[in-house]
């Protein structure tokens, strides 16, 4: 049942708008414990020309640090060039932590690059994101049987 639900979540996300995906990503990170309340923990920028950063979320309730977020609602694989562009955007903002979440997956080169640079970029693919959505109750509800 879980596998079927993950596939359904992946399909629904791909059918939605990019702005919806960006909001969903911030909601998921808040549900995972980042920041404080949804109102104060994070924000999406949701506009073109956002400098390759789609949102910012506080690392914890004390807001000691912020994590910049990029959401890629792509059906194709995200390659190394996109990771490089995001890393450059983070450096331009003097930020050392980022999360890139996609609806698809990352190439091996993208993963290797993210692991090799000083800027910490966590990559979350579509399957992982769907699993986290289920684990943290984002856009799903538990039903007693």
BELFENQUI-V149285 format. One record per residue. N is the residue number from 0. RES is the residue in three letters. PSI is psi in whole degrees, -180 to 180 (* if undefined). Layout:
n=N res=RES psi=PSI
n=N res=RES psi=PSI
This chain:
n=0 res=UNK psi=-39
n=1 res=UNK psi=-43
n=2 res=UNK psi=-42
n=3 res=UNK psi=-39
n=4 res=UNK psi=-40
n=5 res=UNK psi=-43
n=6 res=UNK psi=-42
n=7 res=UNK psi=-42
n=8 res=UNK psi=-41
n=9 res=UNK psi=-45
n=10 res=UNK psi=-43
n=11 res=UNK psi=-40
n=12 res=UNK psi=-43
n=13 res=UNK psi=-27
n=14 res=UNK psi=-19
n=15 res=UNK psi=178
n=16 res=UNK psi=160
n=17 res=UNK psi=-38
n=18 res=UNK psi=-40
n=19 res=UNK psi=-42
n=20 res=UNK psi=-42
n=21 res=UNK psi=-45
n=22 res=UNK psi=-40
n=23 res=UNK psi=-41
n=24 res=UNK psi=-45
n=25 res=UNK psi=-42
n=26 res=UNK psi=-42
n=27 res=UNK psi=-46
n=28 res=UNK psi=-38
n=29 res=UNK psi=-44
n=30 res=UNK psi=-29
n=31 res=UNK psi=-4
n=32 res=UNK psi=4
n=33 res=UNK psi=147
n=34 res=UNK psi=-149
n=35 res=UNK psi=-113
n=36 res=UNK psi=162
n=37 res=UNK psi=-36
n=38 res=UNK psi=-38
n=39 res=UNK psi=-11
n=40 res=UNK psi=-39
n=41 res=UNK psi=165
n=42 res=UNK psi=150
n=43 res=UNK psi=150
n=44 res=UNK psi=-39
n=45 res=UNK psi=47
n=46 res=UNK psi=157
n=47 res=UNK psi=154
n=48 res=UNK psi=28
n=49 res=UNK psi=10
n=50 res=UNK psi=29
n=51 res=UNK psi=18
n=52 res=UNK psi=120
n=53 res=UNK psi=-19
n=54 res=UNK psi=170
n=55 res=UNK psi=139
n=56 res=UNK psi=141
n=57 res=UNK psi=141
n=58 res=UNK psi=-34
n=59 res=UNK psi=180
n=60 res=UNK psi=-27
n=61 res=UNK psi=-6
n=62 res=UNK psi=40
n=63 res=UNK psi=-28
n=64 res=UNK psi=158
n=65 res=UNK psi=147
n=66 res=UNK psi=126
n=67 res=UNK psi=144
n=68 res=UNK psi=138
n=69 res=UNK psi=133
n=70 res=UNK psi=122
n=71 res=UNK psi=103
n=72 res=UNK psi=65
n=73 res=UNK psi=152
n=74 res=UNK psi=-16
n=75 res=UNK psi=163
n=76 res=UNK psi=138
n=77 res=UNK psi=124
n=78 res=UNK psi=178
n=79 res=UNK psi=-41
n=80 res=UNK psi=-36
n=81 res=UNK psi=-35
n=82 res=UNK psi=-41
n=83 res=UNK psi=-43
n=84 res=UNK psi=-42
n=85 res=UNK psi=-42
n=86 res=UNK psi=-42
n=87 res=UNK psi=-40
n=88 res=UNK psi=-40
n=89 res=UNK psi=-44
n=90 res=UNK psi=-37
n=91 res=UNK psi=-25
n=92 res=UNK psi=4
n=93 res=UNK psi=43
n=94 res=UNK psi=141
n=95 res=UNK psi=3
n=96 res=UNK psi=135
n=97 res=UNK psi=159
n=98 res=UNK psi=128
n=99 res=UNK psi=117
n=100 res=UNK psi=131
n=101 res=UNK psi=162
n=102 res=UNK psi=-12
n=103 res=UNK psi=-119
n=104 res=UNK psi=177
n=105 res=UNK psi=146
n=106 res=UNK psi=162
n=107 res=UNK psi=-39
n=108 res=UNK psi=-38
n=109 res=UNK psi=-46
n=110 res=UNK psi=-43
n=111 res=UNK psi=-43
n=112 res=UNK psi=-46
n=113 res=UNK psi=-33
n=114 res=UNK psi=-15
n=115 res=UNK psi=-14
n=116 res=UNK psi=161
n=117 res=UNK psi=-37
n=118 res=UNK psi=129
n=119 res=UNK psi=112
n=120 res=UNK psi=117
n=121 res=UNK psi=132
n=122 res=UNK psi=128
n=123 res=UNK psi=117
n=124 res=UNK psi=177
n=125 res=UNK psi=-43
n=126 res=UNK psi=-43
n=127 res=UNK psi=-43
n=128 res=UNK psi=-44
n=129 res=UNK psi=-41
n=130 res=UNK psi=-42
n=131 res=UNK psi=-38
n=132 res=UNK psi=-42
n=133 res=UNK psi=-48
n=134 res=UNK psi=-36
n=135 res=UNK psi=10
n=136 res=UNK psi=37
n=137 res=UNK psi=117
n=138 res=UNK psi=19
n=139 res=UNK psi=158
n=140 res=UNK psi=140
n=141 res=UNK psi=137
n=142 res=UNK psi=128
n=143 res=UNK psi=139
n=144 res=UNK psi=*
